[in-house]
Amino acid sequence: MNTIDINQPIAEIINQHPELLDTFINLGFRPIANKAMRESVGRIISLKNGASMIGLPLDKLIQTLKWNGYKVIEEE
């Protein structure tokens, strides 16, 4: 099973799991559709903080990842 640590930077997660890019965009992470944004801001913003910034409930993010077959690590 693939594992996602929501405290990792978004860009790092996408580099490890490129198949998640469309899922993240559909959840509301629209700025990361732009490669330049993904490689700049995405390198410093964690998935958890990014969700907070766009108003995405953390439980919805985690549930979506689980539905897509990922184990989610939440601890910092």
Backbone as CSV, one residue per row, in Angstrom:
resi,resn,N_x,N_y,N_z,CA_x,CA_y,CA_z,C_x,C_y,C_z
1,MET,0.846,-1.190,0.000,0.000,0.000,0.000,0.889,1.250,0.000
2,ASN,0.539,2.210,-0.815,1.256,3.480,-0.859,0.933,4.305,0.378
3,THR,1.922,5.024,0.862,1.764,5.830,2.065,1.984,7.304,1.743
4,ILE,1.108,8.156,2.284,1.204,9.602,2.125,1.310,10.226,3.509
5,ASP,2.341,11.035,3.711,2.491,11.805,4.947,1.985,13.214,4.648
6,ILE,0.873,13.599,5.259,0.268,14.893,4.938,1.093,16.078,5.439
7,ASN,2.168,15.803,6.175,3.058,16.869,6.630,4.207,17.119,5.652
8,GLN,4.285,16.324,4.592,5.299,16.526,3.553,4.868,17.649,2.618
9,PRO,5.842,18.303,1.984,5.489,19.314,0.983,4.709,18.701,-0.183
10,ILE,3.777,19.465,-0.709,2.933,18.998,-1.807,3.780,18.543,-2.995
11,ALA,4.800,19.312,-3.362,5.639,18.963,-4.518,6.330,17.620,-4.313
12,GLU,6.777,17.362,-3.110,7.449,16.099,-2.802,6.480,14.927,-2.962
13,ILE,5.263,15.098,-2.488,4.253,14.041,-2.616,3.954,13.775,-4.087
14,ILE,3.811,14.836,-4.873,3.508,14.665,-6.296,4.687,14.032,-7.028
15,ASN,5.910,14.367,-6.643,7.074,13.724,-7.262,7.087,12.228,-6.980
16,GLN,6.680,11.837,-5.780,6.643,10.426,-5.395,5.421,9.710,-5.960
17,HIS,4.318,10.449,-6.120,3.046,9.872,-6.574,2.412,10.789,-7.618
18,PRO,2.974,10.863,-8.829,2.465,11.798,-9.845,0.998,11.569,-10.212
19,GLU,0.511,10.377,-9.968,-0.892,10.075,-10.260,-1.852,10.875,-9.384
20,LEU,-1.361,11.469,-8.297,-2.217,12.246,-7.396,-2.423,13.691,-7.836
21,LEU,-1.690,14.154,-8.827,-1.811,15.551,-9.252,-3.254,15.900,-9.601
22,ASP,-3.898,15.112,-10.449,-5.286,15.400,-10.837,-6.229,15.327,-9.644
23,THR,-5.994,14.379,-8.748,-6.833,14.256,-7.550,-6.732,15.519,-6.703
24,PHE,-5.513,16.005,-6.496,-5.321,17.218,-5.700,-5.970,18.429,-6.368
25,ILE,-5.820,18.544,-7.675,-6.438,19.661,-8.398,-7.955,19.601,-8.257
26,ASN,-8.528,18.410,-8.387,-9.982,18.248,-8.252,-10.475,18.554,-6.841
27,LEU,-9.609,18.382,-5.847,-9.976,18.703,-4.465,-9.903,20.202,-4.178
28,GLY,-9.308,20.966,-5.106,-9.244,22.410,-4.911,-7.847,23.001,-4.919
29,PHE,-6.834,22.163,-5.068,-5.454,22.653,-5.129,-5.143,23.122,-6.552
30,ARG,-5.973,24.012,-7.085,-5.846,24.440,-8.484,-4.512,25.104,-8.828
31,PRO,-3.908,25.895,-7.940,-2.634,26.528,-8.301,-1.525,25.531,-8.667
32,ILE,-1.575,24.310,-8.125,-0.503,23.361,-8.434,-0.632,22.764,-9.828
33,ALA,-1.697,23.102,-10.542,-1.797,22.693,-11.945,-0.693,23.380,-12.740
34,ASN,-0.276,24.552,-12.276,0.815,25.302,-12.893,2.136,24.746,-12.354
35,LYS,2.961,24.224,-13.256,4.215,23.587,-12.842,5.115,24.531,-12.048
36,ALA,5.170,25.799,-12.436,6.011,26.767,-11.720,5.533,26.943,-10.275
37,MET,4.225,27.007,-10.073,3.675,27.128,-8.712,3.974,25.865,-7.909
38,ARG,3.812,24.728,-8.568,4.050,23.448,-7.906,5.506,23.353,-7.451
39,GLU,6.418,23.845,-8.279,7.840,23.734,-7.963,8.347,24.840,-7.045
40,SER,7.560,25.878,-6.836,7.989,26.936,-5.912,7.226,26.816,-4.597
41,VAL,5.995,27.238,-4.601,5.176,27.191,-3.379,4.979,25.752,-2.908
42,GLY,4.824,24.836,-3.851,4.602,23.432,-3.506,5.748,22.787,-2.762
43,ARG,6.921,23.382,-2.842,8.080,22.824,-2.142,8.124,23.233,-0.668
44,ILE,7.377,24.267,-0.300,7.428,24.724,1.095,6.115,24.526,1.853
45,ILE,5.018,24.330,1.133,3.712,24.155,1.785,3.397,22.666,1.900
46,SER,3.128,22.225,3.115,2.758,20.821,3.306,1.338,20.594,2.797
47,LEU,1.024,19.349,2.540,-0.325,19.003,2.092,-1.353,19.423,3.144
48,LYS,-1.026,19.206,4.403,-1.927,19.583,5.502,-2.159,21.093,5.534
49,ASN,-1.091,21.883,5.449,-1.230,23.342,5.469,-1.915,23.856,4.213
50,GLY,-1.621,23.237,3.085,-2.266,23.622,1.833,-3.771,23.418,1.899
51,ALA,-4.190,22.302,2.491,-5.620,22.032,2.640,-6.274,23.115,3.490
52,SER,-5.608,23.494,4.558,-6.125,24.554,5.421,-6.240,25.874,4.661
53,MET,-5.243,26.179,3.833,-5.223,27.438,3.085,-6.369,27.543,2.078
54,ILE,-6.768,26.403,1.495,-7.847,26.443,0.494,-9.209,26.116,1.094
55,GLY,-9.257,25.902,2.413,-10.527,25.622,3.076,-11.025,24.200,2.876
56,LEU,-10.114,23.285,2.582,-10.477,21.876,2.399,-10.418,21.175,3.750
57,PRO,-11.544,20.620,4.203,-11.521,19.909,5.480,-10.522,18.750,5.432
58,LEU,-9.711,18.638,6.455,-8.681,17.614,6.507,-9.274,16.212,6.400
59,ASP,-10.434,16.000,7.014,-11.042,14.672,6.945,-11.449,14.307,5.518
60,LYS,-11.864,15.291,4.721,-12.210,15.025,3.319,-10.959,14.652,2.524
61,LEU,-9.859,15.358,2.758,-8.595,15.051,2.090,-8.143,13.633,2.438
62,ILE,-8.141,13.320,3.720,-7.687,12.006,4.177,-8.584,10.908,3.623
63,GLN,-9.893,11.107,3.663,-10.818,10.097,3.152,-10.610,9.873,1.656
64,THR,-10.396,10.942,0.900,-10.161,10.814,-0.540,-8.897,10.004,-0.808
65,LEU,-7.843,10.281,-0.060,-6.606,9.518,-0.230,-6.822,8.044,0.102
66,LYS,-7.541,7.771,1.174,-7.825,6.379,1.558,-8.666,5.683,0.497
67,TRP,-9.672,6.373,-0.044,-10.504,5.792,-1.099,-9.684,5.441,-2.336
68,ASN,-8.594,6.189,-2.534,-7.722,5.938,-3.679,-6.607,4.942,-3.352
69,GLY,-6.701,4.303,-2.197,-5.783,3.219,-1.858,-4.514,3.617,-1.125
70,TYR,-4.507,4.782,-0.504,-3.315,5.256,0.201,-3.493,5.142,1.705
71,LYS,-2.410,4.802,2.383,-2.360,4.869,3.837,-1.903,6.287,4.169
72,VAL,-2.556,6.945,5.113,-2.260,8.342,5.429,-1.595,8.447,6.798
73,ILE,-0.452,9.123,6.819,0.252,9.416,8.068,-0.082,10.856,8.436
74,GLU,-0.590,11.043,9.658,-1.026,12.375,10.087,-0.118,13.011,11.129
75,GLU,0.701,12.221,11.822,1.526,12.767,12.902,2.621,13.659,12.353
76,GLU,2.968,14.672,13.142,4.080,15.567,12.757,5.367,15.043,13.315
